[in-house]
Amino acid sequence: MYRLYNKLDLYTAEDLLFYYPRTYMEYPEELEDLKDKSKLSEGEAVALLIRVDEACRNRKTSRMDITTLSAFCGDVPVDMVWFRSPYIKSQIRLHESYVFYGRVSFDGTKGIKLEQPVVYTREKYVLQKKSLQPVYTLTRGLTNNQIKKNIRQILEEVTLSDPLPKAWVKKRELETLPFALRMIHFPDDFDSLSRARNRLVYDEFFLFLAQMELSKQDAISVPNSFSVVKEELYKKVLSSLPFPLTKGQESALQDVRSDVANSFVTQRLIQGDVGSGKTVIAFLLMTLFCENGYATAIMAPTEILATQHYNTFSEYVKTYDLPFETVLLTGSLSAKQKREVYDKLKEKRPMYIIGTHALIQEKADYENLALVITDEQHRFGVKQRDTLGKKGIHPFSIVMSATPIPRTLSMILYGDMNISVISDVPAKRLPIKNAVIKEQDRNKAYRFIAKEVEKGHQAYVICPLVSAGETTEEKNVTDYTGELKKVFPKTYGIGMLHGRMKPAEKNAVMDSFLKNEIQILVSTTVVEVGVNVPNATVMMIENANRFGLAQLHQLRGRVGRGDAQSYCIFLDGTKNEENSKRLEIISKSNDGFYIAGEDLKLRGPGDFYGIRQSGDLDFHLADIYQDAQLLQKASEDVKEFVSGEKEGEEEKKLLHHILHQSQRQYTNL
């Protein structure tokens, strides 16, 4: 059991308490009569009230026990099947009524089929309907019920204290932490869930901002000892680029060059929408520092992106005949390979160092580091970014983000950091054409993808899940890959990518996709961050209603990166009108700032069923757009706390909690 939890990065009881449900399930009204089964959708969850007049049948196969039951809901025949559950037979008595809850599949006959339905007495089902049921992200071998059971056990056996001073809790009209943790997992009703979430969101903002403020207090103003005056190679690369820089890119470059001329070392945030060309800015700035004799580093959140940066930079070095080495450091390197890289880092010579969080490990010592860039910075914790920024002799620090954050919120989240915004995209890139479709148009989408592949282009198909082990309500990568191999010609290369694959496997798949050996890549959101395949012109996102708009916008940014017209198809699997409205917003605009603003207008304060909407920064529940007011309150309280003496018992307890959570966050990442 512990190994299964470890696969989810859960190691302690505390970790499990803060492992929030990914969504909540409300049980539907029980149906006593299926008058029109055509109104049911494949995979739809139903509750059928059925009188059992025929006994269950058990049969053994070489692989498992199979239990079946045939019955009628009204005039519609219903076949139910359970695998490895022979005990079901003893739970169901003849000539009594039960509620069978499960997901519908059609078996080609006049009836319907339910696999592994849960069986309730009518009385117990009525109680179930009154509560919201937590649904957790799982791993193979771990069930939702097991997580619920373990969390209930922790809540019953552990005495929880509240680190926030009582006066603050009262002033901000917040719930206590024990109440919030109970209700986030097992809410009495929607209102209690909303109040629990507010408290936990406030805590996330407070901890994030407090860690940043305490880090700033520890920081000292470091005199700028770097001499960055040579620019011959920098200008050579700049003038040789096969495309002109946008005004936003030029402005960001000039901002950093002004920083370098300052008397003190600075930090800067470069914020640019997806596809705005931040990577080439990073390379140009690193080249400028290398030309002046310094080592430079860029940290990426995934090995796929780090490897892609390494390949891109290596190609640039070759193309522009630059005398600087490119070095890659990731966690999947062998011990021998890591030692070789560590030895290079200690050499006092210019180089491009590219890597993942392996760059901040204790063994990574830098002799000559003058510039560090954190790419897609929202994927890293405060502590990780800070640790990289302290490597070497207090280098200049740049963080890059594709999250469209309004300036007022940026000032809270990034404090005194200088900010550059790249608001335009390269002129040669055509706007992505978008379409929202329903299930009945799926085959049209397949034909469109085939047409693009026949032109020599490639496609992404994005699914929310890795396998059917978690839930069958959504398309999943492993099963869907098999389905698409039956739909498309055998000559098409169809690949699969997900986060559970080993880094070497991921890199091999992406390399094949980049070389067009794979024409259709079925993937989870692991491709969301920074993957660049200019030949990919179409993306189809399954169950697009399950994603937040900001995440959909990030995903869409994987196409439209070349000269050809690109397309994004959002498959809307919901019958909910509000969710459909959200998809209309993203289908009408490619502007991340506009999308974030419109999304905020549609959302209410309690709108948080399903995955968190914005997908930005390193929060579990908090959403900087939806929870902007809580962010403002937490910011005010942090400033009051940090500027105080912290002498009272409650204040000391809070400080200890902040430091503990900071260390816990860093250790677990």
Summary of the structure (lengths in Angstrom):
residues: 669
radius of gyration: 27.2
end to end distance: 20.9
largest distance: 89.3
contacts: 2105
relative contact order: 0.10
helix: 42%
strand: 19%
